[in-house]
């Protein structure tokens, strides 16, 4: 599923510009509609998972996610494409929450950190392979082939999910009736806000790293993401076991500190060594951040509230990334991208202080596992 998501992110802007003749602001609005939709649906997804169970929601949302790909072939207007992206964002928001909630149900409690680290590699593989696959198909056989391939790969994802043996789930009576507070898990709010602060810097990095590479004379800026993905993969293999043995204190303190160092290195060393060297530092650091916070929020919640816990965390993730794209864009526009990356280092430092003073104590006092 992640392969199709990242392949479309890389290729769709070209399609909108060349085939639908839209300007850059329209491209941004169409792409942003996807994130807006996923943010809106995720709290309700968590409630539904806790009330109705996991398997049916995951499989039905995955199937709809695959079918929507066929619609891109008929998107002849910007309005149609906007509506299509919004609908696709809804299904993406549901599938990501459902997938993560199911995996937490499956992984043994004592190995939750390790299991979520391995599961997180799926996102990393999608991030690394998706743009390569999407752009290759688009340049070789055209846009329609890319859309249909996305549908086929998504149906394969649906088939894989259908083969999983899901543990039985019995909803709690507290989840039978809807109320607004039930959309969020209160114990997950502090760590989710912590994640949101840190992810502000990731949103800015995704948006401006290619442009920054061009400014400092790096010809192959796309290589940043490949090295970045390798850093994420290597950290996720080892970080989960460390969490299960010693908890989040040392691993998160070390990796958030790496983000501070990585952004300073990226901003001040304006050559290939700084550019690609910061990719491995930032990748290793960021590879630990999300799965560790995810393990924390699931350890803080009852099994019948895991859907709400994961939706709360993902809402923080999306809000942080979206805010980062806006804030770093404003800073870059009025000063420079270099300044934006220095500010990112400061934000990561704030996130580290927040973790040590608030999130860690909250977790240690209230964890259930």
C-alpha positions as CSV (number, residue, x, y, z in Angstrom):
1,X,0.0,0.0,0.0
2,X,2.8,2.4,0.8
3,X,4.5,1.8,-2.5
4,X,1.3,3.0,-4.3
5,X,1.0,6.0,-1.9
6,X,4.6,7.3,-2.5
7,X,4.6,6.5,-6.2
8,X,1.5,8.7,-6.7
9,X,3.0,11.5,-4.6
10,X,6.1,11.7,-6.9
11,X,4.3,11.4,-10.2
12,X,0.9,13.1,-9.7
13,X,2.2,16.7,-9.6
14,X,3.7,16.1,-13.1
15,X,0.3,14.7,-14.3
16,X,-1.6,17.6,-12.9
17,X,0.8,20.2,-14.5
18,X,1.2,18.6,-17.9
19,X,-2.1,16.9,-18.6
20,X,-4.5,19.2,-16.7
21,X,-2.4,22.4,-17.2
22,X,-2.7,23.5,-13.6
23,X,-0.4,26.0,-11.9
24,X,1.7,25.2,-8.8
25,X,-0.8,26.6,-6.3
26,X,-3.5,24.3,-7.7
27,X,-1.2,21.4,-7.6
28,X,-0.6,22.1,-3.9
29,X,-4.3,22.3,-3.2
30,X,-5.1,19.0,-4.9
31,X,-2.2,17.2,-3.1
32,X,-3.1,18.8,0.3
33,X,-6.8,17.6,0.0
34,X,-5.5,14.1,0.6
35,X,-3.9,15.0,3.9
36,X,-6.9,17.0,5.0
37,X,-9.2,14.1,4.3
38,X,-7.0,11.6,6.2
39,X,-6.8,14.0,9.2
40,X,-10.6,14.4,9.3
41,X,-11.4,10.6,9.1
42,X,-8.8,9.2,11.5
43,X,-10.5,10.0,14.8
44,X,-13.7,8.4,13.5
45,X,-11.7,5.4,12.2
46,X,-10.3,4.8,15.6
47,X,-13.7,4.9,17.2
48,X,-15.1,2.5,14.6
49,X,-12.2,0.0,15.1
50,X,-12.8,0.0,18.8
51,X,-16.6,-0.4,18.4
52,X,-17.0,-2.8,15.4
53,X,-13.7,-4.7,15.4
54,X,-10.6,-4.6,13.2
55,X,-10.6,-7.1,10.3
56,X,-13.7,-6.0,8.3
57,X,-12.8,-2.3,8.5
58,X,-9.2,-2.9,7.3
59,X,-10.2,-5.2,4.4
60,X,-13.1,-3.0,3.2
61,X,-11.0,0.2,3.3
62,X,-8.1,-1.5,1.5
63,X,-10.5,-2.7,-1.2
64,X,-11.9,0.8,-1.7
65,X,-8.4,2.3,-1.7
66,X,-7.5,0.0,-4.6
67,X,-10.7,0.7,-6.6
68,X,-10.2,4.5,-6.4
69,X,-7.0,4.1,-8.4
70,X,-9.1,3.3,-11.5
71,X,-10.8,6.7,-11.1
72,X,-7.6,8.6,-11.9
73,X,-7.8,7.4,-15.5
74,X,-11.1,9.3,-15.9
75,X,-10.1,12.4,-14.0
76,X,-10.4,14.9,-16.8
77,X,-10.9,18.1,-14.7
78,X,-9.2,19.6,-11.6
79,X,-12.5,19.4,-9.7
80,X,-12.9,15.7,-10.4
81,X,-9.3,15.0,-9.4
82,X,-9.8,17.1,-6.2
83,X,-12.8,15.0,-5.2
84,X,-11.0,11.8,-6.1
85,X,-7.9,12.7,-4.0
86,X,-10.2,13.7,-1.1
87,X,-11.9,10.3,-1.2
88,X,-8.6,8.5,-1.5
89,X,-7.3,10.4,1.5
90,X,-10.3,9.1,3.5
91,X,-9.5,5.5,2.6
92,X,-5.7,6.1,3.3
93,X,-6.6,7.5,6.7
94,X,-8.7,4.4,7.6
95,X,-6.3,1.8,6.3
96,X,-3.3,3.2,8.1
97,X,-5.1,3.3,11.4
98,X,-6.7,-0.1,10.9
99,X,-3.3,-1.7,9.8
100,X,-1.5,-0.3,12.8
101,X,-4.2,-1.3,15.3
102,X,-4.3,-4.8,13.9
103,X,-0.5,-5.2,14.1
104,X,-0.5,-4.2,17.8
105,X,-3.2,-6.8,18.5
106,X,-1.1,-9.5,16.8
107,X,2.4,-8.7,18.3
108,X,3.1,-10.2,21.8
109,X,3.1,-7.5,24.5
110,X,6.7,-8.2,25.5
111,X,7.9,-7.7,21.9
112,X,5.8,-4.8,20.9
113,X,8.7,-2.4,20.4
114,X,10.5,-4.9,18.2
115,X,7.4,-5.8,16.3
116,X,6.4,-2.3,15.5
117,X,10.0,-1.5,14.4
118,X,9.8,-4.3,11.9
119,X,6.3,-3.3,10.8
120,X,7.5,0.2,10.3
121,X,10.0,-1.0,7.7
122,X,7.0,-1.5,5.3
123,X,6.6,2.3,5.3
124,X,10.3,2.8,4.7
125,X,10.3,0.3,1.8
126,X,7.3,2.1,0.3
127,X,9.1,5.4,0.6
128,X,12.2,4.1,-1.1
129,X,10.6,2.0,-3.8
130,X,7.4,3.9,-4.5
131,X,8.8,7.0,-6.3
132,X,11.2,4.8,-8.3
133,X,8.4,2.5,-9.5
134,X,5.9,5.2,-10.1
135,X,8.2,7.4,-12.2
136,X,9.6,4.4,-14.1
137,X,6.1,3.2,-15.2
138,X,5.0,6.8,-16.0
139,X,8.1,7.5,-18.2
140,X,8.0,4.0,-19.8
141,X,4.3,3.5,-20.5
142,X,2.4,6.6,-19.5
143,X,0.1,7.9,-16.8
144,X,-2.7,5.4,-17.3
145,X,-0.4,2.5,-16.9
146,X,0.8,4.1,-13.6
147,X,-2.8,4.4,-12.3
148,X,-3.7,0.8,-13.3
149,X,-0.5,-0.5,-11.8
150,X,-1.3,1.3,-8.6
151,X,-4.7,-0.4,-8.5
152,X,-3.2,-3.8,-9.1
153,X,-0.5,-3.4,-6.4
154,X,-3.2,-2.2,-4.0
155,X,-5.3,-5.3,-4.8
156,X,-2.3,-7.4,-4.0
157,X,-2.1,-5.6,-0.7
158,X,-5.8,-6.4,-0.1
159,X,-5.0,-10.1,-0.9
160,X,-2.1,-10.2,1.6
161,X,-4.3,-8.6,4.3
162,X,-7.0,-11.2,3.6
163,X,-4.5,-14.0,4.4
164,X,-3.6,-12.7,7.8
165,X,-4.9,-14.6,10.9
166,X,-6.5,-12.0,13.0
167,X,-7.0,-12.5,16.8
168,X,-10.6,-12.4,18.0
169,X,-11.8,-9.0,19.2
170,X,-14.6,-8.3,21.6
171,X,-15.7,-4.7,21.9
172,X,-16.0,-3.2,25.3
173,X,-19.4,-1.8,26.4
174,X,-17.8,1.6,26.9
175,X,-17.4,1.8,23.1
176,X,-21.0,1.0,22.2
177,X,-22.2,4.6,22.2
178,X,-20.6,7.5,20.3
179,X,-19.3,10.6,22.1
180,X,-16.8,13.2,20.9
181,X,-14.3,12.5,23.7
182,X,-14.2,8.8,22.6
183,X,-12.6,9.9,19.3
184,X,-9.3,10.5,21.1
185,X,-7.4,8.5,23.8
186,X,-6.6,10.9,26.6
187,X,-3.5,9.0,27.7
188,X,-2.1,9.3,24.2
189,X,-2.4,13.1,23.9
190,X,0.9,14.1,25.5
191,X,3.1,11.7,23.5
192,X,1.1,12.6,20.3
193,X,1.8,16.3,20.8
194,X,5.4,15.4,21.4
195,X,5.5,13.6,18.0
196,X,3.6,16.5,16.4
197,X,6.4,19.0,17.5
198,X,9.1,16.8,16.1
199,X,7.3,16.1,12.8
200,X,7.1,19.8,12.0
201,X,10.7,19.4,11.0
202,X,9.9,16.3,8.8
203,X,7.3,18.2,6.9
204,X,9.7,21.0,6.1
205,X,12.4,18.5,5.2
206,X,10.2,16.6,2.7
207,X,9.1,19.9,1.1
208,X,12.4,21.7,0.7
209,X,15.2,19.2,0.6
210,X,15.2,18.8,-3.2
211,X,15.2,22.6,-3.7
212,X,17.9,23.0,-1.1
213,X,20.0,20.4,-2.9
214,X,19.6,22.4,-6.2
215,X,20.6,25.6,-4.4
216,X,23.9,24.2,-3.1
217,X,24.8,22.4,-6.4
218,X,23.8,18.8,-5.7
219,X,22.9,17.2,-9.0
220,X,21.2,14.1,-7.7
221,X,19.1,15.4,-4.8
222,X,16.9,12.3,-5.0
223,X,19.7,10.3,-3.6
224,X,19.0,12.0,-0.2
225,X,15.8,10.0,0.2
226,X,17.5,6.6,-0.7
227,X,20.2,7.2,2.0
228,X,17.6,8.6,4.3
229,X,15.5,5.4,3.9
230,X,18.6,3.2,4.6
231,X,19.1,5.2,7.8
232,X,15.5,4.6,8.8
233,X,15.7,0.9,8.0
234,X,18.9,0.3,10.0
235,X,17.6,2.1,13.1
236,X,14.2,0.3,13.1
237,X,15.9,-3.1,13.0
238,X,17.7,-2.4,16.3
239,X,15.6,0.2,18.1
240,X,12.6,-2.1,18.9
241,X,14.6,-4.6,20.9
242,X,16.2,-1.7,22.8
243,X,12.8,-0.3,23.7
244,X,11.6,-3.7,24.9
245,X,14.6,-4.0,27.2
246,X,15.0,-0.5,28.5
247,X,12.0,1.5,27.6
248,X,11.9,4.8,25.5
249,X,14.2,7.0,27.7
250,X,17.6,6.3,26.2
251,X,16.7,5.4,22.7
252,X,14.4,8.5,22.1
253,X,16.9,10.9,23.9
254,X,19.7,9.7,21.6
255,X,17.7,9.8,18.4
256,X,16.0,13.2,18.9
257,X,19.5,14.5,19.7
258,X,20.6,13.0,16.3
259,X,17.9,15.1,14.6
260,X,19.3,18.3,16.2
261,X,22.8,17.4,15.0
262,X,21.6,16.3,11.6
263,X,19.7,19.5,10.8
264,X,22.7,21.7,11.9
265,X,25.0,19.6,9.8
266,X,22.7,19.9,6.8
267,X,22.4,23.7,7.2
268,X,26.0,24.5,7.8
269,X,28.0,21.9,5.7
270,X,26.9,23.0,2.2
271,X,28.5,20.3,0.1
272,X,27.8,16.6,-0.8
273,X,29.3,15.4,2.5
274,X,26.9,17.6,4.5
275,X,24.0,16.8,2.2
276,X,24.3,13.0,2.1
277,X,25.9,12.7,5.6
278,X,22.9,14.5,7.2
279,X,20.6,12.1,5.3
280,X,21.9,9.1,7.2
281,X,21.9,11.0,10.5
282,X,18.4,12.3,10.1
283,X,17.2,8.9,8.7
284,X,18.6,7.0,11.7
285,X,17.1,9.4,14.1
286,X,13.7,9.7,12.5
287,X,13.5,5.9,12.0
288,X,13.1,5.5,15.8
289,X,10.8,8.4,16.5
290,X,7.4,7.2,15.2
291,X,7.5,3.4,16.1
292,X,8.7,4.3,19.6
293,X,6.0,6.8,20.2
294,X,3.5,4.3,18.7
295,X,4.7,1.7,21.2
296,X,4.3,4.2,24.0
297,X,0.7,5.1,23.2
298,X,-0.3,1.5,22.8
299,X,1.3,0.6,26.1
300,X,-0.7,3.4,27.7
301,X,-4.1,2.3,26.4
302,X,-6.4,-0.7,27.0
303,X,-6.8,-3.2,24.1
304,X,-10.3,-1.9,23.5
305,X,-9.0,1.7,23.1
306,X,-6.1,1.0,20.7
307,X,-8.0,2.3,17.7
308,X,-8.5,5.7,19.4
309,X,-4.8,5.6,20.6
310,X,-3.5,5.1,17.1
311,X,-5.8,7.6,15.6
312,X,-4.7,10.2,18.2
313,X,-1.1,9.5,17.3
314,X,-1.6,9.7,13.6
315,X,-3.5,12.9,13.9
316,X,-0.5,14.4,15.7
317,X,1.7,13.0,12.9
318,X,-0.4,14.6,10.1
319,X,-0.8,18.0,11.9
320,X,2.9,18.2,12.6
321,X,3.8,17.5,9.0
322,X,1.2,19.9,7.6
323,X,2.2,22.7,9.9
324,X,5.9,22.1,9.0
325,X,5.2,22.5,5.3
326,X,3.5,25.9,6.0
327,X,5.9,27.2,8.7
328,X,9.1,26.2,6.9
329,X,7.7,27.6,3.7
330,X,7.2,31.0,5.3
331,X,10.6,30.9,6.9
332,X,12.3,29.9,3.6
333,X,10.4,32.6,1.7
334,X,11.4,35.4,3.9
335,X,14.9,34.3,4.9
336,X,16.4,31.1,3.4
337,X,16.1,27.3,3.5
338,X,19.3,27.2,5.6
339,X,17.6,29.3,8.3
340,X,14.6,26.9,8.1
341,X,16.8,23.9,8.8
342,X,18.4,25.8,11.7
343,X,14.9,26.5,13.1
344,X,14.2,22.8,12.6
345,X,17.1,21.9,14.9
346,X,15.7,24.2,17.5
347,X,12.3,22.7,17.2
348,X,13.8,19.2,17.7
349,X,15.6,20.5,20.8
350,X,12.2,21.7,22.1
351,X,10.8,18.3,21.3
352,X,13.6,16.6,23.3
353,X,13.0,18.9,26.3
354,X,9.3,18.1,26.1
355,X,10.0,14.4,26.0
356,X,12.3,14.5,29.1
357,X,10.1,16.8,31.2
358,X,6.6,15.7,30.2
359,X,6.2,12.6,28.0
360,X,8.6,10.3,29.7
361,X,7.2,10.9,33.2
362,X,3.6,10.5,31.9
363,X,4.5,7.2,30.3
364,X,6.4,5.8,33.2
365,X,3.6,6.5,35.6
366,X,0.7,5.3,33.4
367,X,2.0,2.5,31.2
368,X,0.0,-0.7,31.3
369,X,2.6,-3.0,29.8
